[in-house]
């Protein structure tokens, strides 16, 4: 992987005046490390595998050079009908990410006076509205794979003239759930095109698959060299006490907002009900909600009108919530890679953030796997006032020594590090007066 270089100015990266002026309007002072390293390669037409911390500015990294290339091509050619074709295609795993990326692309192209047509297409809403939006083709489409295939089957769009393909959140795009759809879409595109893969994580199986998709790609991995602004903490709790501990933390620390992850849709509703009984109001966000409801919830959460949001992993990828104080893993994610995506919702773009995980006996082994895969080692703590049973400590010690674990029983106690109630790590996340 290419090592990170010091960020330069956007002018140094060769961006045209229209884009530089727009970035100034958006108060982008200088490129992030991933932008500084990747944009020149993308402008040069190279295929790209790029990895960076979540919140590091990946969208601008592929959107800016894509927009510049399209704008310059249009400036040197006479205006012509696009037909039902698209030139730049960005594939994403979720509806919310499709909307977010498309909004960013449209914002970056504001100084092009409508010369670049960008359309977002995704499931959960009327296909007819999207078919109308695609009349006359588009310069850039941001799409989820399933809905794009629906539109292709209806002859609303063709991929014969795709020149640039972006896979955002590439590890999820190339996971088993998207492999077949992606293969169908790739078969409809020209063999010769620029292909870029962006994600916060790149497991080995994804690297193997990228060999089939990219040609002599530039590989860039940019990680923050400074101390991370995201604090990670792990709290051990007794079986059955997670909800009580969670409600206690929310009330005690009075975070401005909290995003809480669970693993299933039914768990969202169940946890909301249990928190309400403990005086904590929350809303849910999961795949069974209609698109209009999902959009409404996210907009209200972004606006600060929702303080506690309980979500499944559809909220773990790509959503940019400004200055989100804390992310809490009520259930551990099934995939170690998803752990990084979840906690990456806080501490974005250099902001200070906090990521908490609540684990009981049944989570010990899986969290060790998460740590190993992500090269982490986090100290186990207890929440003051919630002493963990002796058997839980014995189980943790056995795991640490790779010994067989007995299921925790009994009520014995063992001295363990307590979370200091006056710990400075909590300061700065409290509600503003």
Secondary structure by P-SEA (a helix, b strand, c coil): ccccccccccccccccaaaaaaaaaaccccccccccccaaaaaaccccbbbbccccccccaaaaaaaaaaaaaaaacccccccccccbbbbbccaaaaaaaaaaaaaaaccccccbbbbbbbccccaaaaaaaaccccccccccaaaaaaaaaacccccccccbbbbcccccccccccaaaaaaaaaacccbbbbbbbcccccaaaaaaacccccccbbbbbcccccccbbbbbbbbcccaaaaaaaaaaaaacccbbbbbbccaaaaaaaaaaaaaaccccccccccccaaaaaaaaaaaaaccccbbbbccccccccccccccccccccccccaaaaaaaacccccccccbbbbbbbcccaaaaaaaaaaaabbbbbbbbcccccccaaaaaaaaaaaacccccccccccccccccccccccccccccccc
